[in-house]
Amino acid sequence: MMEMSALEQRLTELEMRMAFQEQALMEMSDALAASRMEATRNAELLRRALDDMKQSRGEFFADPDNEPPPPHY
């Protein structure tokens, strides 16, 4: 009977460890999902910023062929 108690204790301990591991896996999965969502948002923000920079650069550095000649010509 003493062996059965030790066996039950080991089984209970293993079940508790498994439950903690399952909880840890769920937390890591949630963290990974949140990280991926944040990375997607950051990539979109970067893309928009680069598009804005390209557009602004186009406004600052207009095509010289479309510019009127300087007044001294």
Biopython code that builds the backbone (N, CA, C, O; Angstrom):
import numpy as np
from Bio.PDB.StructureBuilder import StructureBuilder

atoms = [
    (1, "MET", "N", (0.820, -1.188, 0.000)),
    (1, "MET", "CA", (0.000, 0.000, 0.000)),
    (1, "MET", "C", (0.869, 1.259, 0.000)),
    (1, "MET", "O", (0.476, 2.275, -0.574)),
    (2, "MET", "N", (2.025, 1.208, 0.625)),
    (2, "MET", "CA", (2.925, 2.348, 0.682)),
    (2, "MET", "C", (3.423, 2.723, -0.711)),
    (2, "MET", "O", (3.572, 3.904, -1.025)),
    (3, "GLU", "N", (3.678, 1.720, -1.540)),
    (3, "GLU", "CA", (4.142, 1.991, -2.901)),
    (3, "GLU", "C", (3.061, 2.693, -3.705)),
    (3, "GLU", "O", (3.376, 3.583, -4.495)),
    (4, "MET", "N", (1.835, 2.333, -3.537)),
    (4, "MET", "CA", (0.737, 2.953, -4.261)),
    (4, "MET", "C", (0.629, 4.428, -3.903)),
    (4, "MET", "O", (0.363, 5.249, -4.781)),
    (5, "SER", "N", (0.824, 4.778, -2.671)),
    (5, "SER", "CA", (0.781, 6.164, -2.245)),
    (5, "SER", "C", (1.904, 6.960, -2.904)),
    (5, "SER", "O", (1.691, 8.088, -3.350)),
    (6, "ALA", "N", (3.097, 6.375, -2.964)),
    (6, "ALA", "CA", (4.224, 7.047, -3.617)),
    (6, "ALA", "C", (3.950, 7.195, -5.110)),
    (6, "ALA", "O", (4.260, 8.225, -5.708)),
    (7, "LEU", "N", (3.368, 6.161, -5.703)),
    (7, "LEU", "CA", (3.031, 6.203, -7.120)),
    (7, "LEU", "C", (1.966, 7.269, -7.385)),
    (7, "LEU", "O", (2.070, 8.026, -8.350)),
    (8, "GLU", "N", (0.949, 7.329, -6.532)),
    (8, "GLU", "CA", (-0.086, 8.354, -6.674)),
    (8, "GLU", "C", (0.503, 9.746, -6.511)),
    (8, "GLU", "O", (0.111, 10.674, -7.218)),
    (9, "GLN", "N", (1.438, 9.897, -5.588)),
    (9, "GLN", "CA", (2.081, 11.186, -5.368)),
    (9, "GLN", "C", (2.886, 11.599, -6.601)),
    (9, "GLN", "O", (2.850, 12.759, -7.012)),
    (10, "ARG", "N", (3.606, 10.652, -7.183)),
    (10, "ARG", "CA", (4.381, 10.950, -8.393)),
    (10, "ARG", "C", (3.449, 11.313, -9.543)),
    (10, "ARG", "O", (3.718, 12.244, -10.303)),
    (11, "LEU", "N", (2.358, 10.576, -9.664)),
    (11, "LEU", "CA", (1.395, 10.853, -10.725)),
    (11, "LEU", "C", (0.795, 12.247, -10.550)),
    (11, "LEU", "O", (0.670, 12.999, -11.516)),
    (12, "THR", "N", (0.430, 12.582, -9.336)),
    (12, "THR", "CA", (-0.127, 13.907, -9.052)),
    (12, "THR", "C", (0.894, 14.999, -9.388)),
    (12, "THR", "O", (0.543, 16.025, -9.971)),
    (13, "GLU", "N", (2.143, 14.775, -9.019)),
    (13, "GLU", "CA", (3.193, 15.749, -9.319)),
    (13, "GLU", "C", (3.369, 15.914, -10.830)),
    (13, "GLU", "O", (3.515, 17.035, -11.318)),
    (14, "LEU", "N", (3.356, 14.813, -11.561)),
    (14, "LEU", "CA", (3.481, 14.890, -13.018)),
    (14, "LEU", "C", (2.292, 15.615, -13.645)),
    (14, "LEU", "O", (2.463, 16.391, -14.586)),
    (15, "GLU", "N", (1.090, 15.365, -13.127)),
    (15, "GLU", "CA", (-0.097, 16.053, -13.638)),
    (15, "GLU", "C", (-0.003, 17.553, -13.382)),
    (15, "GLU", "O", (-0.384, 18.354, -14.235)),
    (16, "MET", "N", (0.504, 17.937, -12.211)),
    (16, "MET", "CA", (0.659, 19.363, -11.899)),
    (16, "MET", "C", (1.694, 19.995, -12.826)),
    (16, "MET", "O", (1.478, 21.093, -13.337)),
    (17, "ARG", "N", (2.806, 19.316, -13.045)),
    (17, "ARG", "CA", (3.828, 19.843, -13.959)),
    (17, "ARG", "C", (3.268, 20.017, -15.360)),
    (17, "ARG", "O", (3.530, 21.018, -16.028)),
    (18, "MET", "N", (2.496, 19.036, -15.794)),
    (18, "MET", "CA", (1.897, 19.101, -17.126)),
    (18, "MET", "C", (0.929, 20.281, -17.226)),
    (18, "MET", "O", (0.901, 20.975, -18.242)),
    (19, "ALA", "N", (0.149, 20.506, -16.191)),
    (19, "ALA", "CA", (-0.779, 21.637, -16.183)),
    (19, "ALA", "C", (-0.020, 22.958, -16.248)),
    (19, "ALA", "O", (-0.423, 23.863, -16.980)),
    (20, "PHE", "N", (1.073, 23.084, -15.496)),
    (20, "PHE", "CA", (1.877, 24.305, -15.543)),
    (20, "PHE", "C", (2.494, 24.493, -16.921)),
    (20, "PHE", "O", (2.552, 25.615, -17.424)),
    (21, "GLN", "N", (2.954, 23.410, -17.537)),
    (21, "GLN", "CA", (3.543, 23.509, -18.871)),
    (21, "GLN", "C", (2.504, 23.917, -19.901)),
    (21, "GLN", "O", (2.792, 24.716, -20.792)),
    (22, "GLU", "N", (1.296, 23.373, -19.785)),
    (22, "GLU", "CA", (0.227, 23.763, -20.700)),
    (22, "GLU", "C", (-0.095, 25.246, -20.554)),
    (22, "GLU", "O", (-0.309, 25.942, -21.547)),
    (23, "GLN", "N", (-0.129, 25.723, -19.320)),
    (23, "GLN", "CA", (-0.389, 27.149, -19.079)),
    (23, "GLN", "C", (0.733, 27.996, -19.672)),
    (23, "GLN", "O", (0.478, 29.018, -20.309)),
    (24, "ALA", "N", (1.966, 27.569, -19.462)),
    (24, "ALA", "CA", (3.110, 28.310, -20.007)),
    (24, "ALA", "C", (3.061, 28.333, -21.535)),
    (24, "ALA", "O", (3.346, 29.362, -22.147)),
    (25, "LEU", "N", (2.708, 27.223, -22.145)),
    (25, "LEU", "CA", (2.599, 27.174, -23.603)),
    (25, "LEU", "C", (1.506, 28.109, -24.113)),
    (25, "LEU", "O", (1.689, 28.777, -25.130)),
    (26, "MET", "N", (0.384, 28.160, -23.422)),
    (26, "MET", "CA", (-0.694, 29.070, -23.825)),
    (26, "MET", "C", (-0.235, 30.520, -23.714)),
    (26, "MET", "O", (-0.520, 31.335, -24.592)),
    (27, "GLU", "N", (0.478, 30.841, -22.630)),
    (27, "GLU", "CA", (0.967, 32.214, -22.461)),
    (27, "GLU", "C", (1.980, 32.566, -23.545)),
    (27, "GLU", "O", (1.958, 33.674, -24.081)),
    (28, "MET", "N", (2.859, 31.635, -23.865)),
    (28, "MET", "CA", (3.845, 31.902, -24.921)),
    (28, "MET", "C", (3.163, 32.037, -26.279)),
    (28, "MET", "O", (3.562, 32.868, -27.095)),
    (29, "SER", "N", (2.150, 31.234, -26.521)),
    (29, "SER", "CA", (1.410, 31.325, -27.778)),
    (29, "SER", "C", (0.725, 32.681, -27.899)),
    (29, "SER", "O", (0.754, 33.305, -28.959)),
    (30, "ASP", "N", (0.107, 33.134, -26.806)),
    (30, "ASP", "CA", (-0.536, 34.457, -26.808)),
    (30, "ASP", "C", (0.485, 35.561, -27.032)),
    (30, "ASP", "O", (0.231, 36.508, -27.777)),
    (31, "ALA", "N", (1.644, 35.438, -26.384)),
    (31, "ALA", "CA", (2.690, 36.448, -26.542)),
    (31, "ALA", "C", (3.214, 36.467, -27.972)),
    (31, "ALA", "O", (3.471, 37.535, -28.527)),
    (32, "LEU", "N", (3.371, 35.298, -28.565)),
    (32, "LEU", "CA", (3.843, 35.221, -29.951)),
    (32, "LEU", "C", (2.820, 35.835, -30.900)),
    (32, "LEU", "O", (3.190, 36.559, -31.824)),
    (33, "ALA", "N", (1.543, 35.555, -30.680)),
    (33, "ALA", "CA", (0.497, 36.136, -31.525)),
    (33, "ALA", "C", (0.498, 37.664, -31.406)),
    (33, "ALA", "O", (0.380, 38.367, -32.410)),
    (34, "ALA", "N", (0.630, 38.170, -30.187)),
    (34, "ALA", "CA", (0.669, 39.625, -29.986)),
    (34, "ALA", "C", (1.899, 40.228, -30.654)),
    (34, "ALA", "O", (1.825, 41.308, -31.240)),
    (35, "SER", "N", (3.017, 39.537, -30.568)),
    (35, "SER", "CA", (4.251, 40.019, -31.187)),
    (35, "SER", "C", (4.113, 40.069, -32.703)),
    (35, "SER", "O", (4.564, 41.019, -33.343)),
    (36, "ARG", "N", (3.492, 39.050, -33.270)),
    (36, "ARG", "CA", (3.287, 39.036, -34.726)),
    (36, "ARG", "C", (2.363, 40.166, -35.158)),
    (36, "ARG", "O", (2.598, 40.800, -36.187)),
    (37, "MET", "N", (1.311, 40.424, -34.380)),
    (37, "MET", "CA", (0.404, 41.522, -34.707)),
    (37, "MET", "C", (1.134, 42.863, -34.646)),
    (37, "MET", "O", (0.942, 43.723, -35.505)),
    (38, "GLU", "N", (1.969, 43.031, -33.624)),
    (38, "GLU", "CA", (2.736, 44.267, -33.494)),
    (38, "GLU", "C", (3.723, 44.420, -34.652)),
    (38, "GLU", "O", (3.894, 45.518, -35.181)),
    (39, "ALA", "N", (4.361, 43.338, -35.041)),
    (39, "ALA", "CA", (5.300, 43.387, -36.167)),
    (39, "ALA", "C", (4.575, 43.772, -37.459)),
    (39, "ALA", "O", (5.102, 44.531, -38.272)),
    (40, "THR", "N", (3.381, 43.250, -37.638)),
    (40, "THR", "CA", (2.585, 43.593, -38.820)),
    (40, "THR", "C", (2.219, 45.069, -38.811)),
    (40, "THR", "O", (2.311, 45.747, -39.834)),
    (41, "ARG", "N", (1.801, 45.563, -37.643)),
    (41, "ARG", "CA", (1.472, 46.999, -37.530)),
    (41, "ARG", "C", (2.706, 47.857, -37.795)),
    (41, "ARG", "O", (2.622, 48.864, -38.497)),
    (42, "ASN", "N", (3.847, 47.462, -37.238)),
    (42, "ASN", "CA", (5.070, 48.232, -37.436)),
    (42, "ASN", "C", (5.501, 48.225, -38.897)),
    (42, "ASN", "O", (5.959, 49.244, -39.413)),
    (43, "ALA", "N", (5.358, 47.089, -39.563)),
    (43, "ALA", "CA", (5.706, 47.015, -40.986)),
    (43, "ALA", "C", (4.809, 47.941, -41.798)),
    (43, "ALA", "O", (5.280, 48.604, -42.722)),
    (44, "GLU", "N", (3.527, 47.995, -41.463)),
    (44, "GLU", "CA", (2.611, 48.885, -42.172)),
    (44, "GLU", "C", (2.961, 50.353, -41.906)),
    (44, "GLU", "O", (2.940, 51.172, -42.824)),
    (45, "LEU", "N", (3.280, 50.683, -40.661)),
    (45, "LEU", "CA", (3.692, 52.061, -40.351)),
    (45, "LEU", "C", (4.959, 52.443, -41.101)),
    (45, "LEU", "O", (5.069, 53.557, -41.612)),
    (46, "LEU", "N", (5.906, 51.532, -41.167)),
    (46, "LEU", "CA", (7.156, 51.795, -41.893)),
    (46, "LEU", "C", (6.880, 51.983, -43.379)),
    (46, "LEU", "O", (7.438, 52.881, -44.010)),
    (47, "ARG", "N", (6.021, 51.138, -43.935)),
    (47, "ARG", "CA", (5.681, 51.273, -45.349)),
    (47, "ARG", "C", (5.047, 52.633, -45.628)),
    (47, "ARG", "O", (5.383, 53.293, -46.612)),
    (48, "ARG", "N", (4.126, 53.049, -44.755)),
    (48, "ARG", "CA", (3.489, 54.359, -44.930)),
    (48, "ARG", "C", (4.499, 55.492, -44.805)),
    (48, "ARG", "O", (4.466, 56.448, -45.579)),
    (49, "ALA", "N", (5.396, 55.382, -43.828)),
    (49, "ALA", "CA", (6.408, 56.418, -43.643)),
    (49, "ALA", "C", (7.315, 56.517, -44.865)),
    (49, "ALA", "O", (7.649, 57.617, -45.305)),
    (50, "LEU", "N", (7.709, 55.380, -45.407)),
    (50, "LEU", "CA", (8.553, 55.391, -46.603)),
    (50, "LEU", "C", (7.808, 55.969, -47.801)),
    (50, "LEU", "O", (8.387, 56.714, -48.593)),
    (51, "ASP", "N", (6.525, 55.629, -47.937)),
    (51, "ASP", "CA", (5.726, 56.210, -49.021)),
    (51, "ASP", "C", (5.632, 57.722, -48.863)),
    (51, "ASP", "O", (5.759, 58.462, -49.839)),
    (52, "ASP", "N", (5.407, 58.183, -47.625)),
    (52, "ASP", "CA", (5.333, 59.630, -47.374)),
    (52, "ASP", "C", (6.663, 60.306, -47.693)),
    (52, "ASP", "O", (6.691, 61.392, -48.272)),
    (53, "MET", "N", (7.751, 59.668, -47.317)),
    (53, "MET", "CA", (9.073, 60.240, -47.605)),
    (53, "MET", "C", (9.311, 60.326, -49.109)),
    (53, "MET", "O", (9.830, 61.327, -49.601)),
    (54, "LYS", "N", (8.931, 59.280, -49.837)),
    (54, "LYS", "CA", (9.100, 59.303, -51.292)),
    (54, "LYS", "C", (8.286, 60.416, -51.913)),
    (54, "LYS", "O", (8.749, 61.111, -52.818)),
    (55, "GLN", "N", (7.060, 60.581, -51.418)),
    (55, "GLN", "CA", (6.205, 61.638, -51.949)),
    (55, "GLN", "C", (6.783, 63.012, -51.609)),
    (55, "GLN", "O", (6.803, 63.904, -52.456)),
    (56, "SER", "N", (7.249, 63.182, -50.380)),
    (56, "SER", "CA", (7.833, 64.465, -49.979)),
    (56, "SER", "C", (9.095, 64.758, -50.768)),
    (56, "SER", "O", (9.323, 65.894, -51.184)),
    (57, "ARG", "N", (9.908, 63.746, -50.974)),
    (57, "ARG", "CA", (11.147, 63.943, -51.726)),
    (57, "ARG", "C", (10.801, 64.383, -53.140)),
    (57, "ARG", "O", (11.488, 65.223, -53.720)),
    (58, "GLY", "N", (9.743, 63.819, -53.688)),
    (58, "GLY", "CA", (9.319, 64.218, -55.023)),
    (58, "GLY", "C", (8.901, 65.678, -55.066)),
    (58, "GLY", "O", (9.120, 66.361, -56.067)),
    (59, "GLU", "N", (8.301, 66.158, -53.985)),
    (59, "GLU", "CA", (7.894, 67.568, -53.927)),
    (59, "GLU", "C", (9.098, 68.490, -53.758)),
    (59, "GLU", "O", (9.114, 69.592, -54.305)),
    (60, "PHE", "N", (10.110, 68.048, -53.003)),
    (60, "PHE", "CA", (11.293, 68.875, -52.784)),
    (60, "PHE", "C", (12.223, 68.875, -53.985)),
    (60, "PHE", "O", (12.849, 69.889, -54.293)),
    (61, "PHE", "N", (12.311, 67.756, -54.651)),
    (61, "PHE", "CA", (13.218, 67.623, -55.788)),
    (61, "PHE", "C", (12.395, 67.362, -57.043)),
    (61, "PHE", "O", (12.351, 66.247, -57.563)),
    (62, "ALA", "N", (11.759, 68.396, -57.504)),
    (62, "ALA", "CA", (10.908, 68.272, -58.680)),
    (62, "ALA", "C", (11.764, 68.007, -59.916)),
    (62, "ALA", "O", (12.969, 68.261, -59.919)),
    (63, "ASP", "N", (11.136, 67.503, -60.943)),
    (63, "ASP", "CA", (11.821, 67.223, -62.201)),
    (63, "ASP", "C", (12.290, 68.547, -62.806)),
    (63, "ASP", "O", (11.472, 69.437, -63.040)),
    (64, "PRO", "N", (13.592, 68.691, -63.064)),
    (64, "PRO", "CA", (14.102, 69.969, -63.601)),
    (64, "PRO", "C", (13.490, 70.326, -64.955)),
    (64, "PRO", "O", (13.412, 71.506, -65.296)),
    (65, "ASP", "N", (13.058, 69.344, -65.726)),
    (65, "ASP", "CA", (12.452, 69.643, -67.028)),
    (65, "ASP", "C", (11.113, 70.356, -66.873)),
    (65, "ASP", "O", (10.672, 71.051, -67.788)),
    (66, "ASN", "N", (10.466, 70.191, -65.730)),
    (66, "ASN", "CA", (9.172, 70.841, -65.496)),
    (66, "ASN", "C", (9.322, 72.205, -64.833)),
    (66, "ASN", "O", (8.326, 72.905, -64.652)),
    (67, "GLU", "N", (10.511, 72.592, -64.475)),
    (67, "GLU", "CA", (10.761, 73.874, -63.815)),
    (67, "GLU", "C", (10.945, 74.976, -64.860)),
    (67, "GLU", "O", (11.535, 74.755, -65.918)),
    (68, "PRO", "N", (10.435, 76.151, -64.546)),
    (68, "PRO", "CA", (10.695, 77.261, -65.479)),
    (68, "PRO", "C", (12.165, 77.667, -65.411)),
    (68, "PRO", "O", (12.815, 77.450, -64.388)),
    (69, "PRO", "N", (12.691, 78.245, -66.468)),
    (69, "PRO", "CA", (14.115, 78.659, -66.448)),
    (69, "PRO", "C", (14.324, 79.764, -65.430)),
    (69, "PRO", "O", (13.402, 80.526, -65.139)),
    (70, "PRO", "N", (15.518, 79.856, -64.891)),
    (70, "PRO", "CA", (15.809, 80.933, -63.945)),
    (70, "PRO", "C", (15.642, 82.299, -64.611)),
    (70, "PRO", "O", (15.706, 82.398, -65.836)),
    (71, "PRO", "N", (15.426, 83.359, -63.812)),
    (71, "PRO", "CA", (15.143, 84.686, -64.380)),
    (71, "PRO", "C", (16.263, 85.254, -65.229)),
    (71, "PRO", "O", (16.000, 86.099, -66.085)),
    (72, "HIS", "N", (17.490, 84.831, -65.031)),
    (72, "HIS", "CA", (18.592, 85.445, -65.793)),
    (72, "HIS", "C", (18.728, 84.853, -67.180)),
    (72, "HIS", "O", (19.678, 85.201, -67.881)),
    (73, "TYR", "N", (17.835, 83.980, -67.618)),
    (73, "TYR", "CA", (17.915, 83.447, -68.969)),
    (73, "TYR", "C", (17.046, 84.218, -69.905)),
    (73, "TYR", "O", (16.989, 83.905, -71.094)),
]
sb = StructureBuilder()
sb.init_structure("model")
sb.init_model(0)
sb.init_chain("A")
sb.init_seg("    ")
for serial, (resi, resn, name, xyz) in enumerate(atoms, 1):
    if name == "N":
        sb.init_residue(resn, " ", resi, " ")
    sb.init_atom(name, np.array(xyz, "f"), 0.0, 1.0, " ", f" {name:<3s}", serial, name[0])
structure = sb.get_structure()
